[in-house]
Each structure stands twice: as structure tokens, then as C-alpha cells.
Amino acid sequence: MTESAESLGLAPSDLLQLTRVFVLVEGAHDEIVLRSALGEDIRRAGGRVIPISGASHARSIADARILFDATSASIVFVVDNVLAGPTLRIWEQATTEYSEGHRKAAKATLARLSKIGSGRETLWLRELGERAVDSNVLHRIRPFGLSKRDILCYLPPSAFGLGGSDWDAFSSSYEEAKARGLTKENFKSWLTSKRGANFSRATVKTAAEMIGSPLPREFSELSMTIQTLGLMGPLDDLEDPGKTPGN
């Protein structure tokens, strides 16, 4: 999308204004897979996939402000299975509190997101949520949870040089190693060092291109969510809830 904008003589600020849906993902692997599987749908919806890994704390706050202040786009925040359950429960509670006009309570609930996991996803989501509460636009954010622990688990293990087992078996072996204190690595690092997996960008891209029809059910649901938001915009029934003093 950036290259297309540059060919038309558009500046980055113009690109922001043209984007109707930002799809925030954890890292490069998520970006590669979603671009390959849903690229046409995302482009048709006026969407843009943005990986947040590597963002500093200060930059993440600044970027959160830009997404709200410089655009009117919807934001779909994709989280994997390791974080999805508790993240979505906290988000639902904060949304209810916000819709009832209890802003301080909603922000206190959102603060609990920073205690989930060790990556940047929940920190980003917390900051987006808090900024959205302050700006009366919480309805613009839509967390989307995946059922698998990593987006690469929707692709065949053999594509990464892993043979003899499925993803569930590899995950069980990894959790056992962690429980026994045999590793402090994350799942993919452990697979790389202990099982010889290859998760280079080129390998991931080749594997992602193998995704055919029908798409995994959750990918289809994510695509529908992005296209609906791109066409209709965010639901605004939560916008500007009752402003009770001190709430």
C-alpha cells in the first residue's frame, strides 16, 4: 500500500487519511502470513497491516495518539491464543464500564492488560484503550483473538523443517521443558535451537503462499471483520457515553 501511495505522489500523512482499517499484529511473521492469506481483502477494505514488535514505550504512546488524532480509521488488534482469553475478558469488562460512563474504572481495568504476557501486544492495547477512553472513541478498537498459540501454527510444521509431530505435540513438549526449567526461550526460539526449525522471513513467506482455499475459519472471520469495518466504519453506539463528573 505504501508503494502504491508513493507512485501516486502521496505523502505518509495522506496514506494515514486513506486508511480505513489498521490491522495491528505482533510481529513480522503475522504481517507476512496475513498479507499472503488476506492481502486482497485487506486492500479492498482500505486496510493496512502494522507489526508492533520493536516499538519502544515512548514510540508506542506517540503512535497510539497518531492513530486516533490523525485518522478516523477502525483498529483491529490481533492477539494469539496465549493472550487472547484474558485479554478479551479484560477488554469486555472495560468496554462495559466505559459504556456506563465509568471512565476511571475502565482505565483501571485496561491497566491490567500490562500484566499479561511479556510482549508488546498487551502494552500497546492498553495504551490504545486508554487513549480511546480519553478521546471518546473506544468503539473504534476491535480486539480479535486467534485460537492457536502463534500464527505460524496455521501452516504445516514441515514447511519450517519440523517433522514427525504436529503443532500440539511440539507445544506440549515445549511447555514440559519450561515446567522442568530446561528452557527460558520463547516457543519459536526453542523450536529453532532444539528442533532445528527455520523461521526466516523467506521461509515464512514461502509457507504462507501455500495457504489455499478454504482459508482457516478464523482467517475468514478476520477477513469479514476487516471488510465490514472498511465498508461501514466502526459502530458508534459506544461513542461519548454519559459523562458523569469524576467518572
Rosetta silent file (secondary structure, phi, psi, omega in degrees, C-alpha in Angstrom):
SEQUENCE: MTESAESLGLAPSDLLQLTRVFVLVEGAHDEIVLRSALGEDIRRAGGRVIPISGASHARSIADARILFDATSASIVFVVDNVLAGPTLRIWEQATTEYSEGHRKAAKATLARLSKIGSGRETLWLRELGERAVDSNVLHRIRPFGLSKRDILCYLPPSAFGLGGSDWDAFSSSYEEAKARGLTKENFKSWLTSKRGANFSRATVKTAAEMIGSPLPREFSELSMTIQTLGLMGPLDDLEDPGKTPGN
SCORE:     score description
SCORE:     0.000 S_00000001
   1 L     0.000  -38.898  178.858    0.000    0.000    0.000 S_00000001
   2 H   -62.568  -44.049 -179.493    2.881    2.353    0.794 S_00000001
   3 H   -63.115  -40.486  179.021    4.488    1.732   -2.597 S_00000001
   4 H   -63.375  -39.743  179.503    1.167    2.375   -4.359 S_00000001
   5 H   -65.051  -42.516 -179.984    0.762    5.637   -2.465 S_00000001
   6 H   -63.256  -36.486 -179.716    4.272    6.757   -3.366 S_00000001
   7 H   -66.216  -22.554  178.691    3.609    6.023   -7.051 S_00000001
   8 L   -95.636    3.415  179.439    0.647    8.412   -6.839 S_00000001
   9 L    77.255   25.616 -178.518    2.717   11.100   -5.173 S_00000001
  10 L   -93.194  140.015  177.205    1.028   10.708   -1.778 S_00000001
  11 L   -83.180  163.269  177.503    2.785   11.605    1.460 S_00000001
  12 H   -53.989  -36.491  178.968    2.665    9.375    4.572 S_00000001
  13 H   -64.138  -35.384  176.879    0.050   11.706    6.076 S_00000001
  14 H   -66.350  -38.069  179.988   -2.136   11.142    3.006 S_00000001
  15 H   -62.525  -41.418  177.568   -1.720    7.382    3.444 S_00000001
  16 H   -59.376  -44.439 -177.239   -2.970    7.632    7.023 S_00000001
  17 H   -66.928  -30.564 -178.987   -6.058    9.514    5.903 S_00000001
  18 H   -79.796  -18.718 -177.666   -6.806    6.943    3.186 S_00000001
  19 L   -76.657  127.662  179.705   -6.574    4.007    5.573 S_00000001
  20 L  -100.365  -23.611  179.516   -9.982    2.862    6.843 S_00000001
  21 E  -141.855  122.772  171.199   -8.807   -0.093    8.949 S_00000001
  22 E   -96.703  128.049  177.639   -5.485   -0.589   10.741 S_00000001
  23 E  -107.401  104.867 -177.586   -4.711   -4.235   11.497 S_00000001
  24 E   -91.474  128.252 -178.952   -2.194   -4.339   14.345 S_00000001
  25 E  -129.436  166.933 -173.474   -0.221   -7.558   14.754 S_00000001
  26 L   -68.972  -46.466 -173.533    2.617   -8.692   16.992 S_00000001
  27 L  -154.848 -169.307 -174.432    5.435   -9.073   14.504 S_00000001
  28 H   -63.253  -37.371 -179.362    6.784   -9.654   11.023 S_00000001
  29 H   -62.194  -42.565  177.909    5.585  -13.264   10.793 S_00000001
  30 H   -61.723  -42.895  179.875    1.999  -12.195   11.469 S_00000001
  31 H   -61.426  -46.255 -178.353    2.289   -9.466    8.852 S_00000001
  32 H   -61.355  -46.886 -176.660    3.682  -11.846    6.221 S_00000001
  33 H   -65.976  -45.477 -178.215    1.016  -14.502    6.789 S_00000001
  34 H   -69.201  -36.333  176.549   -1.929  -12.100    6.823 S_00000001
  35 H   -63.473  -37.964 -179.490   -0.704  -10.226    3.762 S_00000001
  36 H   -72.628  -44.491 -174.902   -0.401  -13.512    1.903 S_00000001
  37 H   -79.747  -37.196 -171.830   -3.700  -15.008    3.068 S_00000001
  38 H  -124.287   13.830 -173.300   -5.872  -11.886    3.234 S_00000001
  39 H   -53.224  -46.051 -177.654   -3.927   -9.305    1.252 S_00000001
  40 H   -67.372  -41.813  178.345   -6.566   -8.666   -1.392 S_00000001
  41 H   -63.027  -41.820 -179.594   -9.375   -8.462    1.165 S_00000001
  42 H   -65.555  -42.344  178.612   -7.369   -6.058    3.311 S_00000001
  43 H   -64.603  -41.001 -179.306   -6.560   -3.823    0.339 S_00000001
  44 H   -64.053  -30.122 -179.871  -10.177   -3.841   -0.785 S_00000001
  45 L   -84.859   -1.105 -175.682  -11.234   -2.719    2.694 S_00000001
  46 L    72.666   33.488 -175.725   -8.734    0.140    2.681 S_00000001
  47 E   -98.809  167.076  179.584   -6.742   -1.666    5.348 S_00000001
  48 E  -148.036  128.303  179.521   -3.126   -1.679    6.372 S_00000001
  49 E   -90.553  129.650 -178.467   -1.255   -4.298    8.436 S_00000001
  50 E  -127.709  116.458  174.004    1.147   -2.866   11.014 S_00000001
  51 E   -80.137  139.169 -176.457    3.542   -5.031   13.100 S_00000001
  52 L  -104.925   -3.853 -178.714    4.233   -3.518   16.514 S_00000001
  53 L   -62.522  141.725  178.877    7.270   -5.559   17.586 S_00000001
  54 L    89.766   -8.256  179.743   10.334   -3.469   18.296 S_00000001
  55 L   -73.714  132.980  176.771    8.362   -0.354   19.181 S_00000001
  56 L   -74.674  165.459  179.892    9.716    1.475   22.205 S_00000001
  57 H   -60.441  -47.652 -178.620    7.390    2.520   25.015 S_00000001
  58 H   -63.090  -40.964 -179.649    7.603    6.205   24.093 S_00000001
  59 H   -67.205  -38.282 -177.848    7.063    5.491   20.413 S_00000001
  60 H   -63.847  -38.361  177.253    4.088    3.232   21.101 S_00000001
  61 H   -65.077  -44.235  179.825    2.350    6.010   23.032 S_00000001
  62 H   -63.144  -42.044 -179.506    3.048    8.500   20.260 S_00000001
  63 H   -67.368  -35.922  177.033    1.813    6.095   17.581 S_00000001
  64 H   -61.147  -41.004  179.370   -1.345    5.374   19.552 S_00000001
  65 H   -65.469  -40.503 -179.254   -2.093    9.098   19.598 S_00000001
  66 H   -62.677  -43.491 -178.297   -1.467    9.412   15.869 S_00000001
  67 H   -59.456  -34.906 -179.581   -3.886    6.580   15.035 S_00000001
  68 H   -88.055  -42.680 -172.760   -6.668    8.355   16.906 S_00000001
  69 H   -80.710  -29.437 -174.768   -5.871   12.005   16.352 S_00000001
  70 L  -102.768   -4.259 -179.167   -4.811   11.911   12.707 S_00000001
  71 L  -140.642  166.571  172.417   -7.288    9.325   11.386 S_00000001
  72 L  -116.490   20.021 -174.081  -10.860    8.146   11.809 S_00000001
  73 L   -73.149  155.050  169.859   -9.945    4.547   10.975 S_00000001
  74 E   -78.136  157.990  179.994  -11.043    1.443   12.823 S_00000001
  75 E  -128.851  118.449  174.797   -8.353   -0.592   14.560 S_00000001
  76 E  -103.163  121.603 -176.395   -8.361   -4.392   14.618 S_00000001
  77 E  -109.208  112.202 -174.636   -5.884   -5.720   17.164 S_00000001
  78 E   -93.095  125.363  177.833   -4.934   -9.377   16.569 S_00000001
  79 E  -126.053  146.092 -177.901   -3.759  -11.431   19.569 S_00000001
  80 L   -86.151  179.874 -172.901   -2.786  -15.094   19.654 S_00000001
  81 H   -60.953  -32.638 -177.436   -4.080  -17.858   21.899 S_00000001
  82 H   -61.007  -31.835 -175.795   -1.505  -17.277   24.648 S_00000001
  83 H  -111.430  -18.923 -167.046   -3.008  -13.817   25.289 S_00000001
  84 H   -59.688  -48.316 -175.449   -6.453  -13.906   23.709 S_00000001
  85 H   -56.384  -63.224 -179.308   -8.540  -15.318   26.574 S_00000001
  86 H   -63.968  -33.951  179.881   -7.556  -12.952   29.405 S_00000001
  87 H   -63.173  -47.391 -177.842   -7.131  -10.026   27.010 S_00000001
  88 H   -67.948  -33.479  177.915  -10.651  -10.286   25.599 S_00000001
  89 H   -66.943  -43.849  178.081  -12.166  -10.714   29.068 S_00000001
  90 H   -63.936  -42.315 -178.843  -10.443   -7.581   30.349 S_00000001
  91 H   -63.395  -41.681  179.739  -11.424   -5.675   27.229 S_00000001
  92 H   -62.326  -42.350  178.942  -15.065   -6.698   27.561 S_00000001
  93 H   -63.699  -45.244 -179.478  -15.149   -5.532   31.180 S_00000001
  94 H   -63.434  -38.577  179.432  -13.503   -2.199   30.311 S_00000001
  95 H   -63.881  -41.655  178.169  -15.928   -1.683   27.416 S_00000001
  96 H   -63.097  -45.870  179.313  -18.905   -2.270   29.707 S_00000001
  97 H   -61.616  -41.817  179.394  -17.550    0.175   32.290 S_00000001
  98 H   -64.155  -43.929 -177.666  -16.873    2.763   29.595 S_00000001
  99 H   -65.484  -24.285  178.268  -20.334    2.404   28.074 S_00000001
 100 L   -90.146    3.634  177.077  -21.836    3.028   31.511 S_00000001
 101 L    88.534    6.856 -177.980  -19.814    6.244   31.858 S_00000001
 102 L   -94.286   77.361 -172.588  -17.269    4.899   34.363 S_00000001
 103 H   -68.895  -41.718  179.311  -14.110    6.066   32.640 S_00000001
 104 H   -62.051  -41.467  178.532  -11.757    5.820   35.590 S_00000001
 105 H   -64.522  -40.212  179.369  -12.894    2.271   36.224 S_00000001
 106 H   -62.521  -42.911  179.979  -12.461    1.416   32.534 S_00000001
 107 H   -69.102  -35.266  176.440   -8.892    2.745   32.527 S_00000001
 108 H   -64.639  -38.587  177.110   -8.097    0.895   35.748 S_00000001
 109 H   -66.063  -44.483  179.524   -9.349   -2.308   34.123 S_00000001
 110 H   -61.465  -30.565  179.776   -7.313   -1.653   30.976 S_00000001
 111 H   -60.849  -24.739  178.811   -4.196   -1.204   33.157 S_00000001
 112 H   -67.388  -18.689  179.441   -4.435   -4.923   33.954 S_00000001
 113 H   -62.512  -31.167 -177.222   -3.506   -5.685   30.335 S_00000001
 114 H   -69.626  -11.109  179.292    0.122   -4.755   31.020 S_00000001
 115 H   -93.898    0.064 -179.108    0.370   -7.713   33.425 S_00000001
 116 L   -98.613  124.614  175.906   -0.478  -10.249   30.718 S_00000001
 117 L    69.650 -177.007 -177.946    2.427  -11.807   28.845 S_00000001
 118 L  -124.796    4.905 -178.192    5.845  -10.293   28.288 S_00000001
 119 L   -95.183 -170.361 -177.164    5.485   -8.875   24.783 S_00000001
 120 L   -87.263  -15.350 -172.031    4.406   -5.544   23.379 S_00000001
 121 H   -58.092  -51.352 -175.322    0.902   -6.544   22.293 S_00000001
 122 H   -71.812  -31.151  174.863   -0.883   -6.007   25.588 S_00000001
 123 H   -62.395  -45.881  178.053    1.108   -2.844   26.370 S_00000001
 124 H   -61.117  -45.700 -177.228    0.037   -1.421   23.023 S_00000001
 125 H   -64.587  -38.607  176.362   -3.573   -2.461   23.538 S_00000001
 126 H   -60.289  -47.960 -177.250   -3.622   -0.876   26.980 S_00000001
 127 H   -66.512  -39.059  175.506   -2.267    2.387   25.622 S_00000001
 128 H   -61.866  -45.189 -179.087   -4.665    2.362   22.689 S_00000001
 129 H   -63.047  -44.447 -179.733   -7.566    1.670   25.026 S_00000001
 130 H   -64.496  -41.356  177.548   -6.631    4.401   27.485 S_00000001
 131 H   -64.922  -38.084 -179.734   -6.174    6.903   24.675 S_00000001
 132 H   -66.462  -39.512  177.006   -9.505    5.829   23.195 S_00000001
 133 H   -61.577  -45.903 -179.988  -11.282    6.342   26.519 S_00000001
 134 H   -62.203  -31.939 -175.748   -9.810    9.855   26.799 S_00000001
 135 H   -98.909    5.189  179.812  -10.874   10.623   23.212 S_00000001
 136 L    61.349   36.246 -177.057  -14.355    9.027   23.431 S_00000001
 137 L  -133.107   33.038 -178.684  -13.553    6.571   20.627 S_00000001
 138 H   -61.001  -25.343 -179.866  -13.252    3.177   22.306 S_00000001
 139 H   -64.879  -15.197 -178.255  -15.725    1.847   19.735 S_00000001
 140 H   -79.282  -11.727 -177.170  -13.000    2.189   17.083 S_00000001
 141 E  -103.566  132.791  180.000  -10.916   -0.661   18.548 S_00000001
 142 E  -131.151   96.253  174.317  -11.799   -4.304   17.908 S_00000001
 143 E   -64.421  141.965  178.969   -9.546   -6.945   19.542 S_00000001
 144 E  -131.481  117.765 -177.116   -9.550  -10.200   17.570 S_00000001
 145 E   -96.248  137.273  173.569   -8.344  -13.384   19.249 S_00000001
 146 L   -96.674  153.901 -177.432   -6.805  -16.377   17.491 S_00000001
 147 L   -88.581  -17.474 -178.564   -7.178  -19.889   18.906 S_00000001
 148 L   -97.445  156.658 -172.306   -3.620  -21.040   18.141 S_00000001
 149 L   -71.142  -20.685  178.460   -0.562  -20.006   20.121 S_00000001
 150 L  -153.071  149.113 -176.577    1.152  -18.456   17.098 S_00000001
 151 H   -63.160  -25.731  178.968    0.023  -17.529   13.609 S_00000001
 152 H   -68.859  -16.707  179.433    2.587  -19.943   12.120 S_00000001
 153 H   -73.255   -3.754  172.580    0.632  -22.788   13.722 S_00000001
 154 H   -88.543   -3.947  179.968   -1.950  -22.360   10.945 S_00000001
 155 L  -110.305  158.930 -178.186    0.740  -23.522    8.497 S_00000001
 156 L   -68.577  134.338  178.972    2.200  -27.041    8.205 S_00000001
 157 H   -56.143  -33.152 -178.272    5.172  -27.703   10.545 S_00000001
 158 H   -61.425  -24.457  179.623    7.006  -29.380    7.685 S_00000001
 159 H   -65.204  -18.439 -178.250    7.246  -26.019    5.917 S_00000001
 160 H  -113.065   18.037  177.760    9.714  -24.974    8.639 S_00000001
 161 L    80.496   17.864 -179.911   11.739  -28.176    8.692 S_00000001
 162 L  -103.714  118.654 -178.529    9.773  -29.722   11.557 S_00000001
 163 L  -123.233  163.211  171.680    8.822  -33.343   11.026 S_00000001
 164 L    88.289  -12.003 -178.967    7.313  -36.205   12.973 S_00000001
 165 L  -147.710  166.955  173.299    4.812  -34.241   15.060 S_00000001
 166 L  -101.641  178.734 -175.614    2.018  -31.723   14.813 S_00000001
 167 H   -63.625  -36.246 -179.682    1.906  -28.274   16.439 S_00000001
 168 H   -62.776  -40.083  179.694    0.041  -29.544   19.515 S_00000001
 169 H   -67.207  -42.669  177.732    2.770  -32.110   20.173 S_00000001
 170 H   -62.887  -40.966 -179.835    5.520  -29.515   19.753 S_00000001
 171 H   -64.340  -41.197  178.976    3.654  -27.149   22.065 S_00000001
 172 H   -63.989  -41.937  178.738    3.258  -29.833   24.731 S_00000001
 173 H   -63.806  -38.907  178.837    6.961  -30.676   24.570 S_00000001
 174 H   -65.553  -45.843 -179.526    7.833  -27.003   24.903 S_00000001
 175 H   -63.941  -36.072  176.898    5.545  -26.484   27.910 S_00000001
 176 H   -65.350  -42.359  178.154    7.042  -29.557   29.571 S_00000001
 177 H   -62.226  -40.364  177.999   10.565  -28.228   29.008 S_00000001
 178 H   -64.910  -44.273 -177.869    9.552  -24.899   30.549 S_00000001
 179 H   -63.473  -30.848 -179.806    7.917  -26.563   33.531 S_00000001
 180 L   -88.768    1.773  178.241   11.067  -28.571   34.196 S_00000001
 181 L    73.712   24.329 -177.221   13.220  -25.451   33.971 S_00000001
 182 L   -89.699  -10.778  179.013   15.016  -26.688   30.867 S_00000001
 183 L  -154.215  148.126  171.834   14.432  -23.565   28.805 S_00000001
 184 L  -117.712    7.430 -179.030   13.686  -19.868   29.155 S_00000001
 185 L   -75.980  159.054  170.691   13.286  -19.384   25.408 S_00000001
 186 L   -77.424  173.558 -171.551   10.023  -18.493   23.731 S_00000001
 187 H   -57.429  -49.816 -176.089    8.265  -21.148   21.672 S_00000001
 188 H   -71.298  -34.826  176.357    9.776  -20.341   18.276 S_00000001
 189 H   -65.434  -38.911  177.787   13.280  -19.812   19.665 S_00000001
 190 H   -64.505  -43.231  177.977   13.038  -23.181   21.392 S_00000001
 191 H   -62.452  -34.955  179.602   11.928  -24.864   18.171 S_00000001
 192 H   -69.774  -46.969 -175.539   14.837  -23.249   16.373 S_00000001
 193 H   -78.828  -33.540 -174.420   17.517  -24.229   18.882 S_00000001
 194 H  -100.084  -25.840 -176.980   16.178  -27.632   19.927 S_00000001
 195 H  -120.228    2.271  175.492   14.371  -28.896   16.816 S_00000001
 196 L    72.239   25.590 -179.618   16.228  -27.107   14.024 S_00000001
 197 L   -69.002  150.204  177.825   13.259  -25.098   12.791 S_00000001
 198 L  -117.345  108.595 -179.240   13.806  -22.392   10.194 S_00000001
 199 L  -113.869   34.914  177.648   11.614  -19.315   10.716 S_00000001
 200 L   -64.802  159.477  179.585   13.386  -16.912    8.388 S_00000001
 201 H   -58.129  -40.126 -178.841   11.254  -14.321    6.618 S_00000001
 202 H   -64.671  -41.499  179.371   11.829  -16.095    3.302 S_00000001
 203 H   -65.997  -42.843  179.388   10.718  -19.442    4.737 S_00000001
 204 H   -63.746  -41.338 -179.855    7.633  -17.919    6.338 S_00000001
 205 H   -62.625  -45.161  178.736    6.732  -16.144    3.101 S_00000001
 206 H   -62.116  -43.039  179.714    7.041  -19.367    1.086 S_00000001
 207 H   -65.088  -40.781 -178.731    4.950  -21.275    3.638 S_00000001
 208 H   -64.976  -31.879  179.919    2.294  -18.553    3.734 S_00000001
 209 L   -69.514  -13.236  177.836    1.939  -18.676   -0.032 S_00000001
 210 L   -80.075  -13.106 -179.271    0.825  -22.304    0.325 S_00000001
 211 L   -63.682  123.178 -178.650   -2.371  -21.221    2.088 S_00000001
 212 L  -119.641 -159.757  179.029   -5.184  -22.063   -0.251 S_00000001
 213 L  -101.849  137.657    1.106   -8.939  -22.313   -0.244 S_00000001
 214 L   -79.280  150.913  176.332  -10.708  -22.814    2.030 S_00000001
 215 L   -70.878  157.159  170.501   -8.920  -20.485    4.433 S_00000001
 216 L   -53.114  142.746 -174.904   -8.718  -21.386    8.118 S_00000001
 217 H   -52.397  -43.884 -177.488  -12.055  -20.434    9.697 S_00000001
 218 H   -67.464  -30.455  176.045  -10.541  -17.720   11.888 S_00000001
 219 H   -66.729  -40.661  177.969   -8.824  -16.122    8.899 S_00000001
 220 H   -63.503  -40.317  178.698  -12.192  -15.943    7.145 S_00000001
 221 H   -66.325  -39.886  177.273  -13.739  -14.377   10.245 S_00000001
 222 H   -64.314  -42.530  177.871  -10.907  -11.859   10.493 S_00000001
 223 H   -59.476  -44.546  179.301  -11.309  -11.008    6.822 S_00000001
 224 H   -62.769  -40.544  178.278  -15.040  -10.437    7.305 S_00000001
 225 H   -61.272  -46.382 -178.950  -14.371   -8.204   10.307 S_00000001
 226 H   -64.318  -44.592 -178.571  -11.865   -6.092    8.364 S_00000001
 227 H   -66.904  -38.033  179.148  -14.101   -5.797    5.308 S_00000001
 228 H   -65.121  -44.201  178.984  -17.155   -4.879    7.373 S_00000001
 229 H   -67.098  -36.579  177.940  -15.275   -2.153    9.238 S_00000001
 230 H   -65.690  -34.215 -178.254  -13.762   -0.899    5.988 S_00000001
 231 H   -83.113  -43.584 -171.898  -17.192   -0.643    4.396 S_00000001
 232 H  -105.339  -16.686 -175.372  -19.322    0.562    7.299 S_00000001
 233 L    80.540  173.238 -178.727  -16.819    2.044    9.713 S_00000001
 234 L   -70.073  147.637  173.512  -16.806    1.383   13.463 S_00000001
 235 L   -66.988  134.360 -174.586  -20.054    1.051   15.342 S_00000001
 236 L  -108.646   19.773 -178.424  -20.529    4.301   17.227 S_00000001
 237 L   -69.802  -15.938  179.272  -23.061    3.192   19.806 S_00000001
 238 L   -98.704   -1.218 -175.003  -20.360    3.450   22.497 S_00000001
 239 L   -71.198  137.613  174.612  -19.136    6.862   21.473 S_00000001
 240 L    52.669   60.721  179.005  -19.351    9.651   24.016 S_00000001
 241 L   -68.460  177.035 -178.083  -21.080    7.786   26.843 S_00000001
 242 L   -52.999  127.718 -176.588  -22.600    9.587   29.802 S_00000001
 243 L   -96.859   77.292  179.242  -20.032   11.978   31.204 S_00000001
 244 L   -76.103  126.130 -179.056  -20.654   11.682   34.907 S_00000001
 245 L   -52.974  131.049  176.924  -18.345   14.080   36.778 S_00000001
 246 L    85.478   -5.774  179.523  -15.475   12.251   38.391 S_00000001
 247 L   -90.473    0.000    0.000  -16.083    9.001   36.493 S_00000001
